[in-house]
Amino acid sequence: MSSPSDLALAAQGLAAALSASAINAGDAMRLLSVMAAPTATIVPINTAVGAAMAAMQNAMGDLFRRAAVVEIAIASSTYQPSSSNDAATVRTMVCTLLDNEILVAGNQSEDGVFSALRTLRAAVVADLNARGAGLASVRTFKLNASLPACVIAQQIYGDPSREAELVTQANPPHPAFMPTTFTVLSS
């Protein structure tokens, strides 16, 4: 690395490579969330060298976390939520990670980073709110007895061809023996 900007590009490249290695946007967000998790601040040893090492380790933690959080926000823009509830869950997860970094940047008086992360957060909220608004919500169904998925699809949706959707959502041992309580799309 010949400059700090090369190091920043390398951190962004690592986050982008991890995201690209994932099967889909949801997996990318899960993978990167480990890298974006808040880290403990390293306390400097009572020497000039120890203080410099601690400062460098803390700065590197900030750099890699922020690269991961930005890549998670990018992945969220290609994520296809299955319901309005799913969109809200993803929005909350991404915003929590962004809020953590916004707080760190604010505490460190990094005004440019603070503003950029707040702008990114607003864009994530607007995007997921808009895409989730047109989707059905999920609902929990409770039945008195286990029934076949095609019967339940007819009862809930008036369409037995939606059996596969119910099976995917409820994940029963067999479509003929659906659980008595499960969560599916409300419409």
Buried (B, 14 or more C-beta within 10 A) or exposed (E): EEEEEEBBEBBBEBBBEBBEEBEEBBBBBEBBBEBBEEBEEBEBEEEEEEEEBBEEBBEBBBBBBBBBBBBBBBBBEEBEBBBBBBBBBBBEBBBEBBBBBBEBBBEEEBEEBBEBBBEBBEEBBEBBEEBBEEBEBBBEBEBEEEBBBBBBBBEBBEEBEBBEBBBEBBEBEEBEEBEEEBEBBBE
